[in-house]
Amino acid sequence: MAEYDLTSKVGQYLDRHLVFPLIEFLSGKKIYDEDELLQGKIDLLQDTNMVDFAMDEYKRLHEVEEVPEAMVKKREVVVQNLKELIVKIELVTAALESDDFKNFTQTTRDGRALFEYLKTNFNITREMVEDLYNYAKIQYECGNYEEATEYLYIYKVLDEKNSLSAMWGRLASEILLQHWDPAMEEFSRLKEVIDGDSFSSPLKLLQQRTWLIHWSLFIFFNHPKGRDKLIEMFLYQPQYLNALQTTCPHILRYLTTAVITSKNRRQLLKDLVKVIQQESYTYRDPITEFIECLYVNFDFDGAQKKLRECEQVLVNDFFLIACRDDFIENARLFIFETFCRIHQCISISMLAEKLNMTPEDAEKWIVNLIRNATLDAKIDSKEGHVVMGTQAASVQQQVIEKTKSTVQKTQHLMLNMAKRLAPPAHQVQEPFAMVWSTDM
């Protein structure tokens, strides 16, 4: 399944720390040579301060007890830098932990006022606050994400110089800690800053949004409301749909999966099919081709074949493996519903073949659909047929669905107009991973 693995494409837009979980996942799938994955992990670790981890991986790869002298010296340098920064931030941390400052924070949340209070009462300088940023960065590079996110929050409140970079850092830390609610909040704040920027060039903003799209996959496929937010952002916010189509059409795999597993998929399919058709010349995989077979070509045999391939793609994708059961269940329902629109009376054995199920399992599945009021039909057990009822939606239901669609599009239009009329936000800096990893 290496042909459909997107790790190399997705990894281009991730901080190196975010790539480690993807490599760990691939190690258990046996898609690639294990030694090559270990070497790739070591190469990534060389640009971090996770020296102990790098040493362990080196010993594992080469089956030795000793590591190169360069690794030992790098560890000494990292420890020395950490000790020096701890000394530099002692005065700041002592001030932050004082009762007087904690009481003052109860009266204001304004960063400038808080800094002036620290400056006046504790002789804290901007350089000392900047050391907090450097300390947070080195902690992040060492893999101490909990401590990194704590100090990044303090720095972001007290200083705006690298505030955007600190936001990227906090987002990465929360993702790696698997704190999905805080990660969603940090993601929303970062997205608001990027969308409100009116100073940066369109190319720079496109780059920022591309990075944000890829980082968001960790949140969207783990947060309870993530898939709905993914659809709303990727499919109905023009600037992000444009980024998807321009720089990362492979993200269509994740958008398609989110739509197929969504409760409101019927309203979304028309818009999704349009995007898939537009991008079919730049990106295709079994998941997008399944939609094409079913809703463009009405090729049920092709859809059945693609569904089997989809299952393999899902179990080998870091972000989608948890969606496998939902995807297969809903995809079968898609095939069934589309087939039912064409045929009035359907053989259960033929239907089972289309759904890649046994006749007994297919009959039970259809019975459950009828029982849950999902399907208007009845089963003729004697003949082994499913007889369909009237499938046409009522006029009232059609009006309701049209109204919902119109309201949603109107809301997006109003939101975009409000952002254009809003006062200019702070200028967007370079992506976090590019600044954060190279400024020390």
N, C-alpha and C positions, 0 to 999 in steps of 0.2 A: 504493500500500500504506500510505498515511498513516493509514488507518482502523485498521490493526492495529499501528501503531507505539506502543510503550510508553514511549518516552523521557521524555515529559512526566510520566507517572505514576511511573516509577522515579526520575527526577531529583529529585522532591520529598523523597526520603529519602537523598540522597547529599550528601556534601560537594561544594562547587562544583568543586574540582579533579578529582573523579571524574567530573564531567559532561563535561569537555572531551574525553575519548576517545570518548564517545558521539556528541558533535556532529561530531567529525572523521570518524567512521564514516558518519554520515548525509550528510556533504558528498559522499562518493563514490557515494552511492546515488541521488542526484537525486530524492529523494522530496519535498523541500521546496525553496523558492526559496533559492538560494545566498546572496543578499544578506541575507535574513532570518536565516539561520543565522549569518552573520558578525556581524550586529548582536547576536544573542543571545549570541554568544561574547564580544563586547566588553562587553556588559552584565554578564556573569559576571566578567570580568576586572577590572572597576571596583572590586570588593570584595576584590581580592587585591593583592599587591605585585608581580605580574608585569607591571610597567609597560612594559618593552621589548617584550614580547609583545603587549600591548594596543596600543602605538603601531604595531607592524607590521600588526596586523589592521585598525586604523583607516585606515592608508594604503592597504591593499588594498581595503577596502570603498569608500572615497571617491575612490580613484585620485588621491591628492595626495601631496606630499612633506613637507608640514608637518603638525604635529599641534596640537591645542588647547593653549593655555598651561597649562590646568589639569593636563594630563598631564605636562608638563615640570616643573611645580612639585611634583607628587606624586612624581615620580622623585627629585627633590632631597631631599624629606622622607624617603623610604624609605632612600636612601643615608646620610643623616645619622643616622637611627635605628640603622641597621646598624653604623655606625662607633662610635656611643656604646655600643652593647651589646657590641661586641668589646672595648672598653676595660674595661667592667664585669666581663667574664668572664675577663680575662687572668689574674688571680690564681688563679681556680678551675682553668682549663685547665692552667696551669703546675703546680699541685699534682697534678692528675690524671695528668700526664705524668711526674711525678717517679718515680725508681726506688724510693724509700722507700714511696710509696703503692702502686705496682704490686706490690711484695713483700708489702705488708700485705694486698692483695686476694687473695693466694694462701692466706691463713689464714682468711678469713671472707668470706661473701657477705651478711652482715646489714647492711642499709642504715643502721640507727641506729649501729652500731659504726663503719662507714665514715665517716659524717658526724662522729662524735665524734673520730675520728682526724684528719680534716681540720681540725676546729675547734681541736683541741689543738696540732697541729703546724704548721698553715699559716694559722691565724686566719681560717678560712672561716666565714662567717655564713649563716643561712638566707636572708637577702636576696640573697646572692651566688648561692646555689643556685637561687633563684627567677629570677634573671637568665638562668640556663641555659635555663629553660623559655621565657622570652620570646625568647631568641635562637633556640631551636629553632623557635618559632612563626613568627618573621619569616623564617627560612630556608625554612620550608615554604611560606609565602605568596609567597615569591619563586620557588618552583619548585625549590629545592635540596633535594630529598627525601632524598638520601643523607646529607647533613650533618644534616638535621632528625632522621632516625631515630636517628643516633648519639647526639646530645645528649639526645633524649627518653629513650633507654635509661638514660643516666647519671642524668638527673633522676629517673626513676621509681625507681631504686634508692636515691637519697639522700633523697627527699622524697615523702611520701604525700599532700600537700595536693591536688595535681591529678593524682594517679596514674592515675585512670581516663581523664581527658582525654588524658594522655600515651599511654595504651594505644590510644585511638582514633586519635591522631596517628600512632603507629607503624604501626598497621594500614593507614591510608590511604597512608602513605609506601611501605610494602612493596608494596602493590597497584600503585601508580603506577610503582614501579621494576620491577615484574613479577618480584619475588622470591617465588615461590609457596610454597616450603617455609616460609620465615620468616613469610610472611603467614598461612599455615595455623596455625602455632604461636601467633602473636599473636591470631588469631581465636579459637582454642580457649581461651586464657587469658582473653580478654575475655568470652567466652560463660560461662565458669565463674564469673566475678565477678558477672555479671548474674543468672545462675540461682541463685547463692548469696545474693543480697540478700534480706533479710527485713524491711527497714525501709521501703523505698519503697512508695508506693501501687501498687495493681494497674494503674492507668492509666499511671503513669510507667514501670513495667516493660513494659507493652504497647508503649509508644512506643519504649523501648530495643530491644526484640526486633524491632520492625518495621524500625528502622534497620539492625540487625545482619543481618536477612534480606536486605535489598537489597545491603548491602556484600558479603555472602558470595557473591553471584552471580559477582563477578570471580574469586574463588578457586575456587569449585566447578566452573566451566566452563573452568578452565585447569590445575588440579592433577590429576595422574593418578588420584587416588582421590576427586576432588571430587564426582562425580555420585552415588556411593554414599553419601557423607556427606550430600549434599543430601537424598536420599530419606529417610535415617534421621532427619534433623533435622526436615524439613518435614512428613513423613507420619506419623512414629511418636513424636515428642515432643509431647505434648498442648499445652504452653504455646506452642510455635511454630506448630503447626497452628491453634490458636485465634487467634494473631496473624494468620496468613495469611487465615483466614476472616473475621476481624473488620475488619481495616484494609487488607489488600492482596490481594484474591482474584485480581488479575492475575498473581500469582506462580504460579498454577496452570499457566500456560504452561510455566514452567521445570521445575516438578515433573513434569508430564506428559511433557515431552521426556526428562527424566532417566530416568523409568520405562521409556519406550519403547526407549531405547537401553541399558538395563541388561541384564546377562546373566541376572539372576534375575527378569526381568519377570513371569513367570507367577505367581509368589508375591505380587507387588505389585499386580497389576491389579485384583483384587477390591476392595482397600482404596482404590485410586485412583478407580475408577469410583464408589464410594460418595461420595467427597468431591466429584467433578465434578458428580454429580447434585444434591448438597446446595447447591452454589454456582452452578448453572446460571442461576439468576435474577439473579445479580449480575455474573457474568463469563462470557463465551463468546468463543472465537476458533476458527479452523479446526483448531487442534491439539487443543483439548478436545472440539470437535464431532466430530472424527475418531473419538475413543474412544467418544463417545455413539452415533454411527451404527453402529459395529461391535459394541459390547458391550451396548448398551441396546436399540437398535432393530433390530439385525441387518440394517441397510440397506447392502448392499454397493455399490450404485450411489452412494448418498450418501457412503459412505466413500471411494470412488474419487475423487469430485469434491473432497472435503475434502483428500485427499492431495495433489492438484495445487495447491490453495490453500496447504497447509502448506509446500510447497517454496518458495513466494514469501515466506511469513512468515519462514521460517528464514534465507533469504539476506539479508533486510533487518533481522534482529535482531542487535545487537552481540554478545550472549552466545551465540547459538545457531548462528551461521553455520558454525562449525567442526563442528557436529553433523549437518550436512545429510545427508551420505552415509549415516552410521549410522542416522539417523532414517528415511530413505526405505527402506533395505534392511529394517530391522526392521518398519516399518509394512506393507510388502508381505507380509512373513512373517506378520504378524498377520492380514491379510485372508485369506491362503491357509489358515492353520491354522483359522480360524473357518469358512471356507467348507467345508473338508474335514470338519469335525465334522458337517456337515449332509448332505453328498453322498458317496456311495461311489465313483461313477465320474464324472470331470470332463473335459470337453472342454478341450484345451490352448488352442484358439483363444478359447474363452469366458473361460478363466482369464487369458489374456494381456490380454484387454479389461478384466477386473476389476483387473488389476495395472498397467494403463497401460503395457504392454510389447508388443513384437512377438511373434508366436507362436514364432519361432526363439529369441529371447532368453528367453522364458518357459520353453521346453523346456530350454535350457541351465541356467537358474536352478534348475529342479526337479531336474535331473540332479545338480547340485552339492549340493543339499539331501540327496538320497538317498545320494550318495557319502560325505558327511560324517556320515551316520547321524543327521541332523536330522529326517528324514522316513521314515516306514514306508509305502512305496508302490512301484509299478512303473509304467513307461511302456509303453503299447501304441502304438508308432510307426505301425503300419499303420492303426489306427483314429483316431489322434490323441487318445488318452485317457490320463488318469492314473487308475490304479486304486488306491484307498486300502487299506492294511492295517488291522489292528485298532488303534484309537486309544486304547482304554481303558487307563488306567494300572493297573499291578498293585496288589494290596492292600498289598504291602510298600512300594511307592513312595508310595502315598497316606499310609501311616503315617509315612514319613520326612518328607514335606512338612508334615503336620500337626504333627509333633514340632518341626520347625524353626521353624514359626510360633509354637508355644507357648513355646519357649525364648526367642525374640526378645522376645515380649511380656512374659515373666517378667523378663527382664533389664531392660527399660525400667521395669517396676514397681518392682524392687529399687533401681534408680538413683534414681528419684523419691523413694522412701522414705528412702534414704540422705541425699539433699539436704535433705529436710525435717528430719531428725534431726541434721544437721551443725550445728556452732556458727555463729552469724551472721557473715556476711562484712561487709566495709566497705560502708557505704551507697553506693548507686549515685548518681552525679551526673547532670547533664543530658547528653544526647548530645554527643559530641565536636564535631561540626560546629557545634552551636549555641554551645558554650562557647568553643571554639578560635577561632572566627571573630569573636567579639564582645568578648573580654575585653581587647583592646588598643586 
